[in-house]
């Protein structure tokens, strides 16, 4: 069984923050975490330095390879920095056919 994860701390949200399922929009200094289980990627955020994680709205996302899930993680980080209410990208190469 395949498995991988990535964690990137110290990301400052752009205007609009990051929509989450549990608490609504999270803003400020966040840590982004992506876990891939071989079929899909789960993306979550937390306020950097805290313990509680929140599911980014739109997660999980189907991902067929570890590389695609890593690319998804990086794309989410870029969207969080850009602002505008960061969303999970629906990259054509992450979808399971």
N, C-alpha and C positions, 0 to 999 in steps of 0.2 A: 504494500500500500504506500502510495506517495504522500508526502506531507512536507510543508515548508511554511515559514513565517518570517515576517519582516516587521521591525518596529523602528519608527523614526520620531525622535523627540524634538521639541523646540521649534515647531512649525507655528508661525503666527498667522491667524486667519485673516483673510481679506474681509472687506465690508460684506456683511450678510452671513458670515460664519459658516458653520457646518450643521445642516439639519440632522437630527438624530431621532430614532424611534421613541426613546425613553423620556427625554427631557426637552425636546424641541431643539432650538438653535444653540450651539455651543460656540463661543467666541473667545479670542485671546490666544494664549500660548498653549498649544495642544500637542499631544503625542498621537501618532497614527500607527495602528497595528493591523496587519493583514495576515490571515491564516488561510492556507490553501490545503485542502484535503484530498486532492487528486481529481476532484470534480468541480468544485466551486471555491470561490474566495470570499471570506467573511472580512469586512472592513469595520473597524471600530476606532473610536477616539476617546481620549481622556484629557482632562486638564493636566498639563505636565506637572508631575510631582504628586499627583493624587492616586488613589487606588481604584476608583470606580470607572468602568469602561461603558461606553454608549455605542450602540449599533448605528452606523451611518445609514441614513435613509436610502433605500435602494439595494442594500446588501442583504443576502449574499448574491454574488454574481457568478454565473456559470463560467468556468475557466478550464480549458482542456489540458494546459501544460503549466509547469512551474514558471517558465519564462513569461507566459502570458499573465500569470497572477502577479509576478514581480513588476511587469510593465503597468498593470492596473494599479498597484500600490503607488508607483511613481506618478501616474496620471492623477490619482486622487490627491496626492500632496500638491501637485501643481494647481489643481482646481481650488484647493483650500487656500493657497496663497493668493490666487487671483481674486477671490471673493465672489460676490453675487449669489451666495447660497450654494456652496459647493455641492455637487451631485456626483453620484457614481457614474463614471463614463460607461457607455455601452459600446465598447470597442468591438468592431466586427470580428477581430481575431481572438476574442476571449470567449465567444459563445460556443457552446457545445452544439455540433450539428444535429 
